[in-house]
Amino acid sequence: MSWSRLFAAGAALLVIAACGFQMRGQPALPAEMASTYIAADDRRSLFYRRLRSELMENGVTVVDTPVEATAVLNILDDRTGQRVLSVSARNLPREFEVFYRVTYSLENDERTLLEPQERTVTRNYTWDETLVLGKAREGELLTEAIADDLVRIVLFQLAAL
């Protein structure tokens, strides 16, 4: 490696460090969430499972009953689906929108820490009837990616409390 390239790389690192850039890490959740119960109608939903896993990775103890909890995270609505966005001249679907919508709130014994919040994330994909299996899998992958995005959104909002 030449000295000029090494110098350029060092200068770039210095500029990035000087501007205050930091990699986004795990959110620091409030102390009230040290022991959290997740109240949800569907404990098998993709969002619930991923949220529970991420909370535990962030050092939160997810408990089985609200009595044991220092905070209760209520998942009031958790739904996913898809809609047809456009059709061909033969009236066949050409483009779909995959969506995932959650409504949640956070409370402890003393007060409501976060009023009910609704978040919706959408993604579009094209449909080709000759690639049915691949396109069906694409829809599933988009739903998984959207659930991951929603979990990150919720965690960063909770970290801001």
C-alpha positions as CSV (number, residue, x, y, z in Angstrom):
1,M,0.0,0.0,0.0
2,S,1.4,3.4,-1.0
3,W,1.9,6.2,1.5
4,S,-0.6,8.4,-0.4
5,R,-3.3,5.8,0.0
6,L,-2.5,5.3,3.6
7,F,-2.6,9.0,4.2
8,A,-5.9,9.3,2.4
9,A,-7.5,6.6,4.5
10,G,-6.2,8.1,7.7
11,A,-7.5,11.5,6.7
12,A,-10.9,10.0,5.9
13,L,-11.1,8.4,9.3
14,L,-10.1,11.6,10.9
15,V,-12.8,13.6,9.1
16,I,-15.5,10.9,10.0
17,A,-14.4,11.0,13.7
18,A,-14.4,14.8,13.7
19,C,-17.9,15.2,12.4
20,G,-19.3,13.1,15.3
21,F,-20.3,10.1,13.2
22,Q,-21.1,7.0,15.3
23,M,-22.3,3.6,14.3
24,R,-25.8,3.0,15.5
25,G,-25.6,0.3,18.2
26,Q,-28.0,-1.3,20.4
27,P,-30.5,1.1,21.9
28,A,-30.2,1.8,25.7
29,L,-33.6,1.0,27.0
30,P,-35.0,2.7,30.1
31,A,-34.3,1.2,33.5
32,E,-38.1,0.7,34.1
33,M,-37.9,-2.0,31.4
34,A,-35.3,-4.2,33.3
35,S,-38.0,-6.8,33.8
36,T,-40.7,-6.6,31.1
37,Y,-43.9,-8.5,30.4
38,I,-45.1,-8.4,26.8
39,A,-48.9,-8.5,26.7
40,A,-50.0,-9.7,23.3
41,D,-53.0,-11.6,21.9
42,D,-50.7,-13.5,19.4
43,R,-47.5,-14.8,21.0
44,R,-46.6,-16.6,17.7
45,S,-46.6,-13.6,15.5
46,L,-43.4,-12.7,13.7
47,F,-43.3,-9.2,15.4
48,Y,-43.8,-10.6,18.9
49,R,-41.1,-13.3,18.5
50,R,-38.5,-10.9,17.0
51,L,-39.3,-8.1,19.6
52,R,-39.0,-10.6,22.5
53,S,-35.6,-11.8,21.1
54,E,-34.3,-8.2,20.6
55,L,-35.4,-7.2,24.1
56,M,-33.5,-10.1,25.6
57,E,-30.4,-9.3,23.5
58,N,-30.6,-5.7,24.9
59,G,-30.4,-7.1,28.5
60,V,-34.1,-7.0,29.3
61,T,-35.5,-9.9,31.3
62,V,-38.8,-10.9,29.6
63,V,-41.0,-12.4,32.3
64,D,-44.1,-14.6,32.0
65,T,-46.5,-12.7,34.2
66,P,-47.2,-9.0,34.7
67,V,-46.8,-9.4,38.4
68,E,-43.1,-10.1,38.0
69,A,-42.6,-7.2,35.7
70,T,-41.3,-3.6,36.2
71,A,-43.0,-2.6,32.9
72,V,-45.7,-4.0,30.6
73,L,-45.3,-3.6,26.9
74,N,-48.7,-3.9,25.4
75,I,-49.0,-5.0,21.8
76,L,-52.5,-3.8,21.0
77,D,-52.6,-4.6,17.3
78,D,-50.2,-6.8,15.2
79,R,-51.2,-7.5,11.7
80,T,-49.6,-8.1,8.3
81,G,-50.9,-8.6,4.8
82,Q,-50.7,-7.5,1.2
83,R,-52.7,-5.5,-1.2
84,V,-52.7,-5.4,-5.0
85,L,-51.3,-2.2,-6.3
86,S,-51.6,-2.6,-10.0
87,V,-53.1,-5.1,-12.5
88,S,-52.2,-6.0,-16.1
89,A,-54.5,-5.5,-19.1
90,R,-55.6,-9.1,-18.6
91,N,-56.7,-8.2,-15.0
92,L,-53.8,-10.1,-13.4
93,P,-51.9,-8.7,-10.4
94,R,-48.7,-7.0,-11.5
95,E,-47.6,-5.3,-8.3
96,F,-48.2,-5.9,-4.6
97,E,-47.7,-3.9,-1.4
98,V,-46.7,-5.9,1.7
99,F,-47.5,-4.1,5.0
100,Y,-47.0,-4.7,8.7
101,R,-48.8,-2.6,11.2
102,V,-48.4,-2.6,15.0
103,T,-49.9,-0.6,17.8
104,Y,-48.2,-0.7,21.2
105,S,-47.9,1.1,24.5
106,L,-45.7,0.9,27.6
107,E,-46.7,1.2,31.2
108,N,-45.5,0.4,34.7
109,D,-47.4,0.2,38.1
110,E,-47.2,4.0,38.5
111,R,-48.0,5.4,35.2
112,T,-48.2,5.1,31.4
113,L,-44.7,5.5,30.0
114,L,-45.7,5.6,26.4
115,E,-49.2,6.3,25.0
116,P,-50.5,3.9,22.3
117,Q,-48.4,4.3,19.2
118,E,-49.2,2.9,15.7
119,R,-46.4,2.2,13.2
120,T,-46.9,0.8,9.7
121,V,-44.1,-0.2,7.3
122,T,-44.8,-1.1,3.7
123,R,-42.8,-2.5,0.8
124,N,-43.7,-3.1,-2.8
125,Y,-42.8,-5.9,-5.2
126,T,-43.7,-6.9,-8.7
127,W,-45.5,-10.1,-9.5
128,D,-44.8,-12.5,-12.4
129,E,-47.2,-15.4,-12.7
130,T,-44.4,-17.5,-14.4
131,L,-42.3,-17.2,-11.2
132,V,-45.0,-18.0,-8.6
133,L,-42.8,-19.9,-6.1
134,G,-40.0,-17.4,-6.2
135,K,-42.4,-14.4,-5.9
136,A,-44.3,-16.0,-3.0
137,R,-41.0,-16.4,-1.2
138,E,-40.1,-12.8,-2.0
139,G,-43.3,-11.7,-0.2
140,E,-42.4,-13.8,2.8
141,L,-38.9,-12.3,2.9
142,L,-40.3,-8.8,2.7
143,T,-42.6,-9.5,5.6
144,E,-39.7,-10.7,7.7
145,A,-37.6,-7.6,6.8
146,I,-40.5,-5.3,7.6
147,A,-41.0,-7.0,11.0
148,D,-37.3,-6.5,11.7
149,D,-37.6,-2.8,10.8
150,L,-40.6,-2.4,13.0
151,V,-38.8,-4.0,16.0
152,R,-35.9,-1.5,15.5
153,I,-38.3,1.4,15.3
154,V,-40.1,0.4,18.5
155,L,-36.8,-0.2,20.3
156,F,-35.4,3.2,19.4
157,Q,-38.6,4.9,20.4
158,L,-38.5,3.1,23.8
159,A,-34.8,4.0,24.2
160,A,-35.8,7.7,23.7
161,L,-38.0,7.6,26.9
